[in-house]
Amino acid sequence: MAIIADVRIQEENGENYIRIAVGEYPFPISYRGSYYIRSGSTTQELTGNALDEFILRKHGKTWDGVPVPFVEFEDFESDAFKVFRKKAIARSRLTPEDLDITDEQLLDTLRLTEGKYLKRAALLLFHQDPEKWVQGAYVKIGMFANEADLLYQHEVHGPLITMPDKVIDIIYSNYFKGMISYEGIQRVENWNVPQGAFTEAITNAICHRDYSTGIPIQIKVFPDRVIIYNDGCLSEKWTLHDVLNTHRSEPHNPAIATAFFRAGIIESWGRGITNIKNACETAGKPEPTFEFKRDREFSVTFFTGDNIANTSTERFANGDIANDPIKDLLNDPIKDLLNDPIKDLLNSTQQELVSILAKSPHLTIKELADKLQINERNARKNIKVLKDMGIVERVGSKKSGSWLVKL
């Protein structure tokens, strides 16, 4: 693509001169085999992911629509398809008759195939291990006492279609606390971060992020704020001001966005940020802020005051248990939440299991048994007790799922 300049001969003070005016170009310019784009007052060369994306879009394709060879359908996560069907029917986006097809046919119906190949979006949405194909396709969550001190953390892996629910469950079970009140006999929990706003934010981050960078979504929880960091880029000619105000829907990953829409997880009208703001306003919470840095990093910050953390996290910050070398297994938020009645019902092995699963939710039964120095049969027996009591739950499949502590 060449530059077309406006060249004119003009006269000033009796002297002739040549005026060359180059207008704004919405696309990169090719020069000697390289592509360049103007950003503010500087000229930047397109390389790596940015160049790949430019070339794809030049040919009418998007990153998530690229076909991937050597993928076996047998490796896909059957539970992920069940989640999709359940959500799509519940939100009336599809009917039971629409979904009376095989999982393989469903991928074709969602336009996630190209010839004999599956698209990247299919792998991210439904494959049991998307990270085998796309590095960084997961979510990191961390609780911080301050910018330097990490108290504890979780990671959420697996198919994208199941990821929003997993993140919300972990965040609201382990990182936030709600003030409980009653309206008549109805229990009401008032969270510092409205669940509707946070769900919208994390869903949009998962759906619209730039997966080509290999950097996971990161959620940093502080005593007074929560920040969601997400690699992404704005549409051509868009600014942050455009995104924060009324705009059309133009997803970065249209194939993923279509599946999320069919499942009823998102809308398709470009109202995500408006919904986040409205949810915070309705709940009487501060309006979050949105930032876009270095052409790739998008973040949303929810302000929570000084009481977001679970009580146990406050004890971490105060040093009540963090500096006790004898209580290594107790240094997590869940163990501290085991109140006396619950402790009386659990043996020491079961209490340690709760502690370990809170810190390492992706451990297998064998790994848990090794940590506790017991056999696998004993570990399974104690896990069953915790599951029957509703204290822990297995989320996802045996291979890629995780343990959720529900205190």
HELIX and SHEET records of a PDB file:
HELIX    1   1 GLY A   48  LYS A   58  1                                  11    
HELIX    2   2 TRP A   63  GLY A   65  5                                   3    
HELIX    3   3 PHE A   73  ASP A   75  5                                   3    
HELIX    4   4 SER A   78  ALA A   90  1                                  13    
HELIX    5   5 ASP A  103  THR A  109  1                                   7    
HELIX    6   6 ARG A  120  PHE A  126  1                                   7    
HELIX    7   7 PRO A  130  LYS A  132  5                                   3    
HELIX    8   8 LEU A  160  THR A  162  5                                   3    
HELIX    9   9 MET A  163  ASN A  174  1                                  12    
HELIX   10  10 GLN A  195  HIS A  208  1                                  14    
HELIX   11  11 TYR A  211  THR A  213  5                                   3    
HELIX   12  12 LEU A  240  LEU A  244  1                                   5    
HELIX   13  13 PRO A  254  ARG A  262  1                                   9    
HELIX   14  14 GLY A  272  THR A  282  1                                  11    
HELIX   15  15 THR A  311  ASN A  318  1                                   8    
HELIX   16  16 PRO A  325  LEU A  330  5                                   6    
HELIX   17  17 PRO A  333  LEU A  337  1                                   5    
HELIX   18  18 ASP A  340  LEU A  345  1                                   6    
HELIX   19  19 SER A  348  LYS A  359  1                                  12    
HELIX   20  20 ILE A  365  LEU A  372  1                                   8    
HELIX   21  21 GLU A  376  ASP A  388  1                                  13    
SHEET    1   A 2 ASP A   6  GLU A  12  0                                        
SHEET    2   A 2 GLU A  15  ALA A  21 -1                                        
SHEET    1   B 3 ILE A  29  TYR A  31  0                                        
SHEET    2   B 3 SER A  34  SER A  39 -1                                        
SHEET    3   B 3 THR A  42  LEU A  46 -1                                        
SHEET    1   C 3 PRO A  67  VAL A  68  0                                        
SHEET    2   C 3 TYR A 117  LYS A 119 -1                                        
SHEET    3   C 3 THR A 113  GLU A 114 -1                                        
SHEET    1   D 6 LEU A 150  VAL A 156  0                                        
SHEET    2   D 6 VAL A 139  PHE A 144 -1                                        
SHEET    3   D 6 ILE A 217  VAL A 221  1                                        
SHEET    4   D 6 ARG A 225  ASP A 231 -1                                        
SHEET    5   D 6 GLU A 297  PHE A 303 -1                                        
SHEET    6   D 6 THR A 289  LYS A 293 -1                                        
SHEET    1   E 2 GLY A 178  GLU A 183  0                                        
SHEET    2   E 2 GLN A 186  TRP A 191 -1                                        
SHEET    1   F 2 VAL A 392  VAL A 395  0                                        
SHEET    2   F 2 SER A 402  VAL A 405 -1                                        
END                                                                             
